[in-house]
Amino acid sequence: MGEEMTESTGGIDFEDEDASGVIKKFMFVNRKAPYGTIYALESLEVVLISAAFDQDVSLTFMDDGVYQIVKGQHTKAIDVKNFSPTYRALEGYDIEKLYVEKESLDQRGLTEDDLLVDVQVISSAEISKLMAEQDVVISF
């Protein structure tokens, strides 16, 4: 049945019997620092799964989530694998809608030049508008 959810899809039902073939707009919002919790890595995995199901996926970085895409991350000292280079592969999965909240960058003294992937830097108000246009918004 189309209503079964599996662990591999993160509990998201991509097979809607009544709307088969319909593409839904998913926005994943990353708010947590890249290391110290599993949120950033889990988000990245769910984003890639969503794209594999041919959904319209966008990724937004806010608050400490902006650190997930900062250049030059060195994780040897904390004995954790640096997964930030994976963000460069998103384009290969047709995930090209990457947004960063301007206010979050400003509060952390960062600029678009500090980031390892091409993004659209937009205001909090613009992000709110984008969120309203989505079918699903999931925050990590």
C-alpha positions as CSV (number, residue, x, y, z in Angstrom):
1,M,0.0,0.0,0.0
2,G,1.1,3.6,-0.6
3,E,0.6,4.5,3.0
4,E,3.4,2.5,4.4
5,M,6.3,4.5,5.8
6,T,9.7,3.1,6.1
7,E,12.7,4.0,8.2
8,S,14.7,4.6,5.0
9,T,12.4,7.5,4.1
10,G,12.6,9.1,7.5
11,G,9.0,8.4,8.2
12,I,7.9,10.5,5.2
13,D,5.2,9.0,3.0
14,F,6.4,9.7,-0.6
15,E,3.8,7.3,-2.1
16,D,0.5,9.0,-1.9
17,E,-2.1,6.8,-3.6
18,D,-4.4,9.7,-4.5
19,A,-1.7,11.9,-5.8
20,S,0.7,9.4,-7.5
21,G,3.2,11.2,-9.7
22,V,2.6,14.6,-7.9
23,I,5.7,16.4,-6.9
24,K,5.6,17.9,-3.4
25,K,7.7,20.9,-2.3
26,F,9.9,20.0,0.7
27,M,11.9,22.6,2.6
28,F,14.4,21.4,5.1
29,V,15.5,24.0,7.6
30,N,18.9,23.4,9.3
31,R,19.2,25.4,12.5
32,K,21.9,23.4,14.5
33,A,25.7,23.5,14.4
34,P,27.2,20.7,12.3
35,Y,28.8,18.8,15.1
36,G,27.8,17.8,18.6
37,T,24.4,16.5,17.6
38,I,23.1,14.2,14.9
39,Y,20.7,16.8,13.4
40,A,22.9,18.1,10.6
41,L,23.9,14.7,9.3
42,E,20.4,13.4,9.6
43,S,19.1,16.4,7.7
44,L,21.5,15.8,4.9
45,E,20.5,12.2,4.6
46,V,16.8,13.0,4.5
47,V,17.4,15.7,1.9
48,L,19.2,13.2,-0.3
49,I,16.5,10.6,0.1
50,S,13.8,13.2,-0.8
51,A,15.7,14.1,-3.9
52,A,16.0,10.4,-4.9
53,F,12.1,10.3,-4.9
54,D,12.1,13.2,-7.4
55,Q,10.6,15.7,-5.0
56,D,11.1,19.5,-5.2
57,V,13.7,20.0,-2.4
58,S,15.0,23.2,-1.0
59,L,17.5,23.5,1.9
60,T,17.6,26.5,4.3
61,F,20.3,27.3,6.8
62,M,19.5,29.5,9.8
63,D,20.8,30.2,13.2
64,D,23.9,28.0,14.0
65,G,22.9,25.9,10.9
66,V,24.9,28.3,8.8
67,Y,28.0,26.8,10.2
68,Q,27.2,23.5,8.4
69,I,28.3,25.1,5.1
70,V,31.3,27.2,6.3
71,K,34.6,26.5,4.4
72,G,37.6,25.0,6.1
73,Q,36.0,22.8,8.7
74,H,38.6,20.7,10.5
75,T,37.1,17.9,12.7
76,K,40.1,15.8,13.6
77,A,40.4,17.3,17.1
78,I,36.9,16.3,17.9
79,D,37.3,12.9,16.3
80,V,34.3,13.3,14.0
81,K,34.1,12.8,10.3
82,N,33.9,16.1,8.4
83,F,30.8,15.6,6.2
84,S,30.6,19.2,5.0
85,P,32.1,18.3,1.5
86,T,28.9,16.3,0.9
87,Y,27.1,19.6,0.5
88,R,29.0,20.2,-2.7
89,A,27.4,17.0,-4.2
90,L,23.8,18.3,-3.7
91,E,23.8,19.8,-7.2
92,G,24.3,16.3,-8.6
93,Y,21.0,15.3,-7.0
94,D,19.2,18.3,-8.5
95,I,19.1,20.1,-5.2
96,E,20.0,23.6,-6.2
97,K,17.7,25.7,-4.0
98,L,20.0,26.5,-1.1
99,Y,19.0,29.5,1.1
100,V,20.8,31.2,3.9
101,E,19.2,33.6,6.3
102,K,21.1,36.9,6.0
103,E,20.5,37.8,9.7
104,S,22.1,34.5,10.8
105,L,25.2,35.2,8.7
106,D,25.4,38.8,10.0
107,Q,25.0,37.8,13.7
108,R,27.9,35.3,13.3
109,G,30.2,37.7,11.4
110,L,30.0,35.5,8.2
111,T,29.6,36.4,4.6
112,E,28.6,34.5,1.5
113,D,32.3,34.2,0.7
114,D,32.8,32.1,3.8
115,L,30.4,29.4,2.5
116,L,31.5,26.3,0.5
117,V,28.5,26.1,-1.7
118,D,26.5,28.6,-3.8
119,V,23.5,29.9,-1.9
120,Q,20.9,32.6,-2.1
121,V,21.3,34.8,0.9
122,I,17.8,36.1,1.8
123,S,16.1,37.9,4.7
124,S,14.1,36.2,7.4
125,A,10.9,37.7,5.9
126,E,11.8,36.2,2.5
127,I,12.4,32.8,4.1
128,S,9.0,33.0,5.8
129,K,7.4,33.6,2.4
130,L,9.2,30.6,0.9
131,M,8.1,28.4,3.8
132,A,4.5,29.4,3.2
133,E,4.8,28.1,-0.4
134,Q,6.0,24.6,0.7
135,D,3.9,21.5,1.0
136,V,6.2,20.2,3.8
137,V,8.6,22.1,6.0
138,I,10.9,20.0,8.3
139,S,13.2,21.7,10.8
140,F,16.4,20.0,12.1
